Amino acid sequence: MSPVVRQFRDFFVSLKLTVVLLSLSLLLVFVATLDQVNLGIWAVQEKYFRSFFVLWTIPGAPIALPVFPGGYLIGGLLLINLVAAHVYRFAFTWKKLGIQLAHAGVIALLVGELVTGLLQEDSSMRLEVGETKKYVESFREHELAILDRTDPQFDEVVAIPEALLADERSIQHAKLPFQVNVKAWLPNATLQMGDPSGRADLPRANQGIGPRVQVIPLPITYKSDEINLPAAFVEIVTTEGVAGTWVVSPIIGMPQSFQYQGRTWEFAIRLRRQYLPFSLTLLNVTHEVYPGTEIPKNFASRVRVKSDDGQTDREVLIFMNNPLRHGGQTFYQYQMNAAGRMSVFQVVSNPGWILPYVACVMMGLGLTWQFVGSLVGFIRRRAAADKAEPAGRRAGAEIS
Amino acid sequence: MKRFLPLLVLLLGLGYLASAFRPAKAKTDFDLAGFGRVPVLVNGRIKPLDTVARTSLLTLQGRQRVSTPENSAPFVSAPVEWLADVLFNPAKADTYPTIRIDSPEVLALLDVTEADTKIAYDSAAKRTMAVLGFLPSHKSRFSYDRLREKLPELDRQARLADPIEAQLRTPFQKQVIAVRNRVVLYLQLKTAVQMPDSPDFLQELELFQQALPAGVQAILAKQRGAPHDEVTVKVMRQMADRIAYMEQLGHLRVVPPAAENTDPTAWKPTGTALLEAFGTLKLDESVMDYARLGRAWRTGDAATFNRIVAKLHDSIEPRYPEAMRKSDVEARFNAAGPFYRSMALYVWAFLLAVVSWLKWPRELARAAAWLLILALVATTGGIFARMWIEGRPPVTNLYSSALFVGWGAVLLCVILEGVFRNAIGSVAGGLIGFATLLIAHHLSLGGDTMEMMRAVLDSNFWLATHVVVITIGYSATFLAGFLALIYVVRGLLTRTLDAGTADALTRMVYGIVCFATLFSLVGTVLGGIWADQSWGRFWGWDPKENGALLIVIWNAVILHARWGGLVKQRGLMALAIFGNVVTAWSWFGTNMLGVGLHSYGFMDAAFYWLIAFVVSQVAVIGLAQVPLDKWRSFRTAPAA
């Protein structure tokens, strides 16, 4: 083995590296916790944990400097350190089994967190009593939906996700007989009635509600109880030329439409939807509080699950600590307005959900094994010492 | 003589604990104990009036005794006697100084001047003590009578502060709201069973009962536009206004549901029950009973009072046997005060154990260990009583976590003392036991410590696993830190830390850190699984979760630094002491951030104590860096 390779190996298997990385992660977690007061929980996760470096923007200059290793870097190095040390030092003995198992559990936990970070999808479903839905909505991301409303039986939907809109490009879709030009995209904005000509920095919308509203850009919000409401200026270009420019935003309650080639099209910006192979109907909601208090005792929603293939059709009670798991999705009781007969579920799909459970079992068993082993060893040594020397004398010697 | 010292101390301790169960000497003919066991429903839970009295006093004035600094004799013999005065004889209760106000700004707002807060101690000794800070130098508790005149202004200021988000309020606004809430609580108690301005509420109710049928007829007639007696309608309207006022302030639900109602939580406040009389034309019997109690209390008619207390017991007992049993036990538990008794025992265990390092090591160490065990038994009993009354696992809120952190650490200390027999376990146990119970006492000032669980936390399985395991993790991390403190303080400042003891301490700290790692890691992961079960994510980087993670990481740092040979004995101790800082942050600091799902208790004053604790720990870590040849124990120690 060449000296360079050996140096590399010694670096990555060393306990010093472990201690340094653990200490760095301690600092990272602490600072990130404090920063939640300013940034909110979502932005903190992006800035500190789902990044390779924590960036700091110099005030007044558009330069971001990496000032501290981020969660991916520390976690990744810890993973390499752990795996390398295991591979390098691995030798099966009963005595070391506990430590090995515990560390394998830590590996499973780190991998699980990575899988979750990459693959978990969070969305919500909001239902009023009696309402049926077969899609879930994103918590924060929007999409531009273009619906073909011509057929009263069903709608044809083309949805353009937020990330594509933000590029402000031309979009051509096989199902659309026209081209969609995104002339401007505002990640957070509000609308108010008024003459739009006052805002020279924005394109002019000449169709739908466009001529009657002013679009006012807002800074992006990071608060956990607020979402960004985007706005876009969308120009439709057909083979016959420019059909016009519309302004779209989730604030506009009703969809705006236009006629082309004998068909009716509607546009709306809405929370990004994902359609499910089954539907949920909200049958009833209950919200109990303890008598004489405002403390919630229970929230529960009774729903009917019905799958498209007709194999599932049953009633389920979803309440706190008791979610519904169906079709790879888990529905949790999230919010409720019992007076408004409305319930919101948080819907999560996470293919890596089993890993933390496995990790927990491995770490628990491993550490217990190790701890009990050390304890038994200690008691044995102690008993042996007691035999060699009467307890009284030793105790006296230790105290004086 | 020396030989019998441990036994003597044990017997003294036992006697001290046993005296808690001795019934208080009845100074009056009134059956106050029986009155204290009458159950009512408050904040979602059926509890005895004794608990209402104690938690109300703690919330109003921060202690259960009602007295003034000048006069050592208290106004009332027991909290429940104070409650009887508030409920039945408010004119007298209004003169008791039971509303605590600390802020000078609020005092000025209420026109309380220096002349009012001045304490006229009757002896020179007391005056000296006051100057030295052992006795209060000025009054901080005031009677309702004293504050009455300026209460509208207090209310106005509190209304101004109400709309502001809790975290953004100025200290003055926080204090104004706190004092206003105390006054409101006092008013709620005053109007719980009678109108405070009524000279004889029982007579008023009897007249009301007689006038009710004709009165309701007259009101109905007026509504129809038929002829009616205008005076009767007016009297009825006045009565309705008075009852509506009572209903508005309704806090104690003293009226059990009607016999056919099976919902055990459908108790009603007096005002609501009286309003219903306009429909039923009949006054509720419990309402009348409380009014009879009131008259008997005011007129000193002990026989009637006791008869009605017995009647209340008899009427509720067969319907709610379980609630009555719990109510009885809770009243006894309150009177015994196991946690306050344990505090005293912990202090003595600590003192005896420290002295044992200087003199009579075997006897004093054993005596200290006995006291520690007694205190542990008493706290265990107290925790079990709470668990039984609540029907919950031991840790349900910040208060119970303080009890349990102390309990877990002291249990470990007793085991350590059993193994090592060098009084170190007793010193650490006495210190942690006392400190955690003191913290618990301050947390109890917020109100009833057995509050209802929010829906999201309402899962006995996870409370019993995740919460208990993680709390033991806190206990162990604190214990390792306190053992390390003993190492540094003893080694640096005294000559008593010989090589053998230093070695034993090192093994203790190392073992406890291993134990802490096991529990905090498993507890944290269990918490993740709970979160996955109820919120759909295993880990959300919530402050409380991060706090738990910090403890795990720090324990892992200690272990790996030790295994990698990066630290030796002294370094291990310094790292373990920093564990105190990490745990204190995770336990209390995260709650002070005011964000996240877990922040169930936001505290202000505690923040300064947290800072003081952190500074003290960092100072000791700094002391540990003094070169070893300057340590008194090691300077003279033989090379062995």
HADDOCK unambig.tbl for C-alpha pairs under 7 A between the chains (distance, minus, plus):
assign (segid A and resid 15 and name CA) (segid B and resid 560 and name CA) 6.43 0.50 0.50
assign (segid A and resid 15 and name CA) (segid B and resid 564 and name CA) 5.40 0.50 0.50
assign (segid A and resid 16 and name CA) (segid B and resid 564 and name CA) 6.61 0.50 0.50
assign (segid A and resid 19 and name CA) (segid B and resid 557 and name CA) 5.41 0.50 0.50
assign (segid A and resid 19 and name CA) (segid B and resid 560 and name CA) 6.20 0.50 0.50
assign (segid A and resid 19 and name CA) (segid B and resid 561 and name CA) 6.14 0.50 0.50
assign (segid A and resid 22 and name CA) (segid B and resid 553 and name CA) 6.26 0.50 0.50
assign (segid A and resid 22 and name CA) (segid B and resid 557 and name CA) 6.20 0.50 0.50
assign (segid A and resid 23 and name CA) (segid B and resid 557 and name CA) 6.84 0.50 0.50
assign (segid A and resid 26 and name CA) (segid B and resid 550 and name CA) 5.88 0.50 0.50
assign (segid A and resid 26 and name CA) (segid B and resid 553 and name CA) 6.50 0.50 0.50
assign (segid A and resid 29 and name CA) (segid B and resid 546 and name CA) 6.48 0.50 0.50
assign (segid A and resid 33 and name CA) (segid B and resid 543 and name CA) 5.57 0.50 0.50
assign (segid A and resid 37 and name CA) (segid B and resid 593 and name CA) 6.94 0.50 0.50
assign (segid A and resid 37 and name CA) (segid B and resid 595 and name CA) 6.74 0.50 0.50
assign (segid A and resid 290 and name CA) (segid B and resid 44 and name CA) 4.72 0.50 0.50
assign (segid A and resid 291 and name CA) (segid B and resid 43 and name CA) 6.71 0.50 0.50
assign (segid A and resid 291 and name CA) (segid B and resid 44 and name CA) 4.77 0.50 0.50
assign (segid A and resid 291 and name CA) (segid B and resid 265 and name CA) 6.43 0.50 0.50
assign (segid A and resid 292 and name CA) (segid B and resid 42 and name CA) 6.64 0.50 0.50
assign (segid A and resid 292 and name CA) (segid B and resid 43 and name CA) 5.37 0.50 0.50
assign (segid A and resid 292 and name CA) (segid B and resid 44 and name CA) 5.88 0.50 0.50
assign (segid A and resid 293 and name CA) (segid B and resid 43 and name CA) 5.39 0.50 0.50
assign (segid A and resid 293 and name CA) (segid B and resid 44 and name CA) 6.37 0.50 0.50
assign (segid A and resid 295 and name CA) (segid B and resid 454 and name CA) 5.92 0.50 0.50
assign (segid A and resid 296 and name CA) (segid B and resid 454 and name CA) 5.49 0.50 0.50
assign (segid A and resid 296 and name CA) (segid B and resid 455 and name CA) 5.53 0.50 0.50
assign (segid A and resid 297 and name CA) (segid B and resid 454 and name CA) 5.90 0.50 0.50
assign (segid A and resid 297 and name CA) (segid B and resid 455 and name CA) 4.71 0.50 0.50
assign (segid A and resid 298 and name CA) (segid B and resid 455 and name CA) 4.95 0.50 0.50
assign (segid A and resid 320 and name CA) (segid B and resid 455 and name CA) 6.55 0.50 0.50
assign (segid A and resid 320 and name CA) (segid B and resid 456 and name CA) 5.75 0.50 0.50
assign (segid A and resid 320 and name CA) (segid B and resid 534 and name CA) 6.22 0.50 0.50
assign (segid A and resid 321 and name CA) (segid B and resid 456 and name CA) 6.93 0.50 0.50
assign (segid A and resid 321 and name CA) (segid B and resid 533 and name CA) 5.92 0.50 0.50
assign (segid A and resid 321 and name CA) (segid B and resid 534 and name CA) 4.11 0.50 0.50
assign (segid A and resid 322 and name CA) (segid B and resid 534 and name CA) 6.54 0.50 0.50
assign (segid A and resid 323 and name CA) (segid B and resid 534 and name CA) 6.86 0.50 0.50
assign (segid A and resid 332 and name CA) (segid B and resid 534 and name CA) 6.72 0.50 0.50
assign (segid A and resid 332 and name CA) (segid B and resid 535 and name CA) 6.36 0.50 0.50
assign (segid A and resid 332 and name CA) (segid B and resid 536 and name CA) 6.74 0.50 0.50
assign (segid A and resid 348 and name CA) (segid B and resid 536 and name CA) 6.11 0.50 0.50
assign (segid A and resid 360 and name CA) (segid B and resid 522 and name CA) 6.73 0.50 0.50
assign (segid A and resid 360 and name CA) (segid B and resid 525 and name CA) 6.04 0.50 0.50
assign (segid A and resid 364 and name CA) (segid B and resid 522 and name CA) 5.84 0.50 0.50
assign (segid A and resid 367 and name CA) (segid B and resid 518 and name CA) 5.81 0.50 0.50
assign (segid A and resid 395 and name CA) (segid B and resid 421 and name CA) 6.62 0.50 0.50
assign (segid A and resid 398 and name CA) (segid B and resid 422 and name CA) 7.00 0.50 0.50
assign (segid A and resid 398 and name CA) (segid B and resid 500 and name CA) 5.74 0.50 0.50
assign (segid A and resid 398 and name CA) (segid B and resid 501 and name CA) 5.85 0.50 0.50
assign (segid A and resid 399 and name CA) (segid B and resid 357 and name CA) 6.86 0.50 0.50
assign (segid A and resid 399 and name CA) (segid B and resid 361 and name CA) 6.58 0.50 0.50
assign (segid A and resid 399 and name CA) (segid B and resid 422 and name CA) 5.60 0.50 0.50
